[in-house]
Amino acid sequence: MIKITLRQLEILQAVARSGSFSRASETLHLTQPAVSMQIKQLEHLLDMPLFEHAGKKIRLTEAGEETLRSAQFVFRELTNLEQTLASLKGLKGGMLTVSAVSTASVLAARLMAVFRQQNPEVRVSLNVINRETLLKHLSENISELALMGTPPLGHHLSAQPFMENPLVIIAAANHPLAAQRAIPLERLIEEPLVVREPASGTRNALENFILDHHLPFRPAMEMNKNEAIKQAVEAGLGVGLVSQHTVQAELASGQLCILDVKGFPLKRQWYLVQREGKRLSPAAQAFAELVLTQSSMVLSAYPKRAPRPGRRPSAGTKSVRQTTKTVK
């Protein structure tokens, strides 16, 4: 038998995922020479090169692709074993790994905190990442569950909506439009739009809404994190679209305001997502039940914003319980 170690397979996956020895070393908290040495040892064991250089980048060889698939299978089986053993122990142990898009980071963190209080012996891990990476985490079994907006087709996912996710236009508190009511969409797009990167769910929602009204979508700035959008908007660089759940603290402190734009907030849903047909561990089952039954109570603990003069406070977010749908 080939004497490959799990550490070597883990490093192989990290290098393949990042496309760089240096970035993989940062992810793994190793030195770059240590990563290179492990890959060289693995290539020596297999007697075949696993990576090849393409200019300044590296990519997997055919042998590398085959080894990566086997590595992913090995780690999936080990995860399944861990979940099976956790099932035998119930909730007195085990590991829960959840991924969440950055727009759901505050809600996800609160839910994980409540879960941790209820199940102190379960080890928990929360990955706040972008939509593309989240889908990869689900497909590679890195995470059992994910919190995100509408999941895309073609990924064989099972999704349950659990809460409304209103998307709102935010601006600096002293923005000229802050005091206006029923702002036309035509007027809004005259402002510099600060948006997420392509393929982001919130960006797609705004782009589709504007194009559906036969208006041009002209983003002025792109940001890959919601925090960056909030900071840019607060600095007066433009207006942005975010989930209302992500700006409660800034609204309460008066740093930001919600613009009263016709057609907003855009009504969306938060979804609890897993791979289709996946058997959840007891910890994941308990977390899923928490999400589906207590999300609105967790959210109600957020600081409430003071309504602007002349505008009624928005209604509370509703919790949604619906039948699971499969997204293929």
C-alpha positions as CSV (number, residue, x, y, z in Angstrom):
1,M,0.0,0.0,0.0
2,I,1.1,3.6,-0.7
3,K,2.1,5.2,2.6
4,I,0.3,8.5,2.1
5,T,-0.6,10.5,5.2
6,L,-3.8,12.4,5.8
7,R,-1.7,15.5,6.3
8,Q,-0.3,15.2,2.8
9,L,-3.8,14.9,1.4
10,E,-4.9,17.9,3.4
11,I,-2.0,19.9,2.0
12,L,-2.8,18.7,-1.6
13,Q,-6.4,19.9,-1.2
14,A,-5.3,23.3,0.2
15,V,-2.8,23.9,-2.7
16,A,-5.4,22.8,-5.3
17,R,-8.0,25.0,-3.8
18,S,-5.8,28.1,-3.6
19,G,-3.8,27.6,-6.7
20,S,-0.7,28.7,-4.9
21,F,1.9,27.2,-2.5
22,S,2.2,30.5,-0.6
23,R,-1.6,31.0,-0.2
24,A,-1.9,27.3,0.9
25,S,0.8,27.8,3.5
26,E,-1.0,30.8,5.0
27,T,-4.3,28.8,5.2
28,L,-2.5,25.9,6.8
29,H,-0.3,28.0,9.1
30,L,2.8,26.4,7.7
31,T,5.9,27.8,6.0
32,Q,5.9,27.6,2.2
33,P,9.0,25.3,2.2
34,A,7.1,22.9,4.5
35,V,4.1,22.8,2.1
36,S,6.4,22.3,-0.9
37,M,8.3,19.5,0.8
38,Q,5.1,17.6,1.7
39,I,3.9,17.9,-2.0
40,K,7.3,16.7,-3.2
41,Q,7.2,13.7,-0.8
42,L,3.7,12.9,-2.0
43,E,4.9,13.0,-5.7
44,H,7.8,10.8,-4.8
45,L,5.5,8.2,-3.2
46,L,3.2,8.2,-6.3
47,D,6.1,8.5,-8.7
48,M,4.2,11.1,-10.7
49,P,4.1,14.9,-10.7
50,L,0.9,16.3,-9.2
51,F,1.3,20.0,-10.3
52,E,2.6,21.8,-13.3
53,H,3.5,25.4,-13.9
54,A,1.4,27.6,-16.3
55,G,3.2,30.9,-16.3
56,K,3.2,32.2,-12.8
57,K,0.4,29.9,-11.8
58,I,0.2,26.2,-11.0
59,R,-2.4,23.7,-11.9
60,L,-3.1,20.0,-11.3
61,T,-1.8,17.4,-13.7
62,E,-4.0,14.5,-14.7
63,A,-2.4,12.5,-11.9
64,G,-3.1,15.4,-9.5
65,E,-6.7,15.5,-10.4
66,E,-7.1,11.8,-9.7
67,T,-5.3,12.1,-6.4
68,L,-7.4,15.1,-5.4
69,R,-10.6,13.2,-6.1
70,S,-9.4,10.3,-4.0
71,A,-8.4,12.7,-1.2
72,Q,-11.8,14.3,-1.2
73,F,-13.4,10.8,-1.0
74,V,-11.2,9.9,1.9
75,F,-12.1,13.0,3.9
76,R,-15.8,12.6,3.1
77,E,-15.7,9.1,4.5
78,L,-13.8,10.2,7.6
79,T,-16.4,12.9,8.1
80,N,-19.2,10.4,7.7
81,L,-17.4,8.1,10.3
82,E,-17.2,11.0,12.7
83,Q,-20.9,11.8,12.3
84,T,-21.8,8.1,12.7
85,L,-19.8,7.9,15.9
86,A,-21.4,11.1,17.1
87,S,-24.8,9.6,16.4
88,L,-23.9,6.7,18.8
89,K,-23.0,9.2,21.5
90,G,-25.9,11.6,20.8
91,L,-25.2,15.2,21.5
92,K,-22.6,14.6,24.2
93,G,-19.8,15.2,21.7
94,G,-19.2,15.5,18.0
95,M,-18.5,18.4,15.7
96,L,-20.8,20.9,14.0
97,T,-19.4,22.9,11.0
98,V,-21.7,25.5,9.4
99,S,-20.9,27.9,6.5
100,A,-22.7,31.2,6.0
101,V,-22.5,34.0,3.4
102,S,-21.2,37.2,4.8
103,T,-24.6,38.8,4.6
104,A,-25.8,36.3,7.2
105,S,-22.8,36.5,9.4
106,V,-24.4,38.3,12.4
107,L,-27.5,36.0,12.4
108,A,-25.3,32.9,12.0
109,A,-23.0,33.9,14.8
110,R,-26.0,34.5,17.1
111,L,-27.5,31.2,16.2
112,M,-24.2,29.4,16.8
113,A,-23.9,31.1,20.2
114,V,-27.4,29.9,21.3
115,F,-26.6,26.4,20.0
116,R,-23.3,26.4,21.9
117,Q,-25.2,27.4,25.1
118,Q,-27.6,24.6,24.7
119,N,-25.0,22.0,23.7
120,P,-21.7,22.9,25.4
121,E,-20.1,19.6,24.6
122,V,-20.4,19.9,20.9
123,R,-17.4,21.5,19.1
124,V,-18.6,24.2,16.7
125,S,-17.1,25.9,13.7
126,L,-18.6,28.8,11.6
127,N,-17.1,29.7,8.2
128,V,-18.2,33.1,7.0
129,I,-17.4,33.1,3.3
130,N,-18.6,34.2,-0.1
131,R,-21.3,32.4,-2.0
132,E,-19.0,30.6,-4.4
133,T,-16.8,29.2,-1.6
134,L,-19.9,28.2,0.4
135,L,-21.2,26.1,-2.4
136,K,-17.8,24.4,-2.6
137,H,-17.8,23.7,1.1
138,L,-21.2,21.9,0.7
139,S,-20.1,19.9,-2.3
140,E,-16.8,18.9,-0.6
141,N,-18.5,18.0,2.7
142,I,-16.5,20.6,4.5
143,S,-19.7,21.9,6.0
144,E,-22.9,20.0,6.9
145,L,-25.2,23.0,6.7
146,A,-25.1,26.5,5.2
147,L,-27.1,29.7,5.7
148,M,-27.5,31.7,2.5
149,G,-30.0,33.5,0.2
150,T,-31.7,31.7,-2.7
151,P,-29.5,28.7,-3.6
152,P,-28.6,28.3,-7.3
153,L,-29.8,25.5,-9.5
154,G,-27.6,22.7,-10.6
155,H,-25.9,21.9,-7.3
156,H,-28.1,19.1,-6.0
157,L,-29.0,21.0,-2.8
158,S,-31.9,20.7,-0.3
159,A,-33.0,24.1,0.9
160,Q,-35.5,25.2,3.5
161,P,-36.6,28.9,3.8
162,F,-36.7,30.0,7.5
163,M,-36.8,33.8,7.6
164,E,-37.5,36.8,5.5
165,N,-34.4,38.7,4.4
166,P,-35.3,42.2,3.5
167,L,-32.7,44.0,1.3
168,V,-32.5,47.7,1.8
169,I,-30.7,50.7,0.3
170,I,-28.4,52.3,2.9
171,A,-26.7,55.7,2.9
172,A,-24.7,57.9,5.2
173,A,-26.9,59.5,7.8
174,N,-26.3,63.0,6.3
175,H,-27.0,61.9,2.7
176,P,-29.1,64.4,0.7
177,L,-31.7,61.7,0.0
178,A,-32.0,60.7,3.7
179,A,-35.0,63.0,4.3
180,Q,-36.8,62.3,1.1
181,R,-39.8,59.9,0.8
182,A,-40.7,57.5,-2.0
183,I,-37.5,58.1,-3.9
184,P,-37.9,57.0,-7.6
185,L,-35.6,54.3,-8.8
186,E,-34.5,56.6,-11.6
187,R,-33.3,59.1,-9.0
188,L,-31.5,56.4,-7.0
189,I,-29.3,55.2,-9.9
190,E,-28.0,58.7,-10.3
191,E,-26.1,58.0,-7.1
192,P,-22.8,56.0,-7.1
193,L,-23.8,52.4,-6.4
194,V,-21.5,50.4,-4.0
195,V,-22.2,46.7,-4.7
196,R,-20.9,43.2,-3.9
197,E,-18.7,41.3,-6.4
198,P,-20.3,39.5,-9.4
199,A,-22.2,36.3,-8.5
200,S,-23.1,37.7,-5.1
201,G,-26.8,37.1,-4.2
202,T,-27.4,40.7,-3.1
203,R,-25.8,42.1,-6.2
204,N,-27.8,39.9,-8.5
205,A,-31.0,41.0,-6.7
206,L,-30.3,44.7,-7.2
207,E,-29.1,44.2,-10.8
208,N,-32.2,42.2,-11.7
209,F,-34.5,44.7,-10.0
210,I,-33.0,47.7,-11.9
211,L,-32.9,45.8,-15.3
212,D,-36.5,44.7,-14.8
213,H,-37.4,48.4,-14.7
214,H,-35.6,48.9,-18.0
215,L,-32.9,51.1,-16.4
216,P,-29.1,50.7,-16.7
217,F,-27.2,49.0,-13.9
218,R,-23.9,51.0,-13.5
219,P,-22.1,50.0,-10.3
220,A,-19.5,52.6,-9.2
221,M,-17.6,50.4,-6.7
222,E,-17.4,46.7,-6.1
223,M,-16.6,45.3,-2.6
224,N,-16.2,41.6,-1.6
225,K,-17.5,42.1,1.9
226,N,-20.5,43.7,3.5
227,E,-18.4,45.4,6.1
228,A,-16.5,47.2,3.3
229,I,-19.8,48.3,1.7
230,K,-21.0,49.7,5.0
231,Q,-17.8,51.6,5.6
232,A,-17.7,53.0,2.0
233,V,-21.3,54.2,2.3
234,E,-20.7,55.7,5.7
235,A,-17.7,57.6,4.2
236,G,-20.0,59.1,1.6
237,L,-18.8,57.2,-1.4
238,G,-22.2,56.2,-2.5
239,V,-25.3,54.1,-1.6
240,G,-25.5,50.4,-1.2
241,L,-27.8,47.4,-1.0
242,V,-27.5,45.1,2.1
243,S,-29.6,42.8,4.2
244,Q,-31.4,44.8,6.9
245,H,-30.2,42.3,9.4
246,T,-26.5,43.3,8.9
247,V,-27.0,47.0,9.7
248,Q,-29.0,47.0,12.9
249,A,-26.0,48.4,15.0
250,E,-25.2,51.1,12.5
251,L,-28.8,52.2,12.3
252,A,-29.2,52.3,16.0
253,S,-26.0,54.4,16.4
254,G,-27.0,56.8,13.6
255,Q,-24.1,56.0,11.4
256,L,-26.3,54.9,8.5
257,C,-29.8,55.3,7.4
258,I,-32.2,53.3,5.2
259,L,-33.4,55.3,2.1
260,D,-37.1,55.2,1.3
261,V,-36.9,54.0,-2.3
262,K,-39.9,52.9,-4.2
263,G,-40.0,49.1,-4.5
264,F,-37.7,48.5,-1.5
265,P,-37.1,46.6,0.6
266,L,-36.7,43.7,-1.8
267,K,-38.3,40.7,-0.2
268,R,-36.0,37.7,-0.1
269,Q,-35.6,34.7,2.1
270,W,-32.9,33.1,4.2
271,Y,-32.4,29.4,3.5
272,L,-30.9,26.6,5.5
273,V,-29.1,24.5,2.9
274,Q,-27.5,21.0,2.8
275,R,-26.4,18.5,0.2
276,E,-29.3,16.6,-1.2
277,G,-29.6,13.2,0.5
278,K,-27.0,13.9,3.1
279,R,-27.5,12.3,6.5
280,L,-27.0,14.9,9.2
281,S,-25.2,14.3,12.4
282,P,-27.2,14.7,15.7
283,A,-25.5,18.1,16.2
284,A,-26.5,19.3,12.7
285,Q,-30.0,18.0,13.2
286,A,-30.3,20.0,16.5
287,F,-28.8,23.1,14.8
288,A,-31.3,22.8,11.9
289,E,-34.2,22.6,14.3
290,L,-32.9,25.7,16.2
291,V,-32.6,27.6,12.9
292,L,-36.1,26.6,11.7
293,T,-37.9,27.3,15.0
294,Q,-36.0,30.0,16.9
295,S,-34.4,32.3,14.3
296,S,-37.0,35.1,14.8
297,M,-36.5,35.0,18.6
298,V,-32.7,35.2,18.1
299,L,-33.1,38.2,15.7
300,S,-35.4,40.0,18.1
301,A,-32.5,40.4,20.5
302,Y,-30.8,42.8,17.9
303,P,-30.7,46.5,18.7
304,K,-33.6,48.3,17.1
305,R,-33.0,51.4,15.0
306,A,-34.8,54.6,15.9
307,P,-37.2,55.4,13.1
308,R,-36.5,58.6,11.1
309,P,-39.0,61.5,11.5
310,G,-42.0,61.0,9.3
311,R,-41.4,57.3,8.8
312,R,-43.1,54.5,10.6
313,P,-40.9,51.8,12.1
314,S,-40.7,48.7,9.9
315,A,-42.6,45.6,10.9
316,G,-40.6,42.9,12.6
317,T,-39.1,40.1,10.5
318,K,-41.3,37.1,10.1
319,S,-40.1,33.6,10.7
320,V,-41.0,31.2,7.8
321,R,-41.6,27.5,8.0
322,Q,-42.2,25.8,4.6
323,T,-41.7,22.5,3.1
324,T,-38.1,21.6,2.1
325,K,-37.5,22.2,-1.6
326,T,-34.8,20.4,-3.7
327,V,-32.6,22.5,-5.9
328,K,-31.1,20.4,-8.7
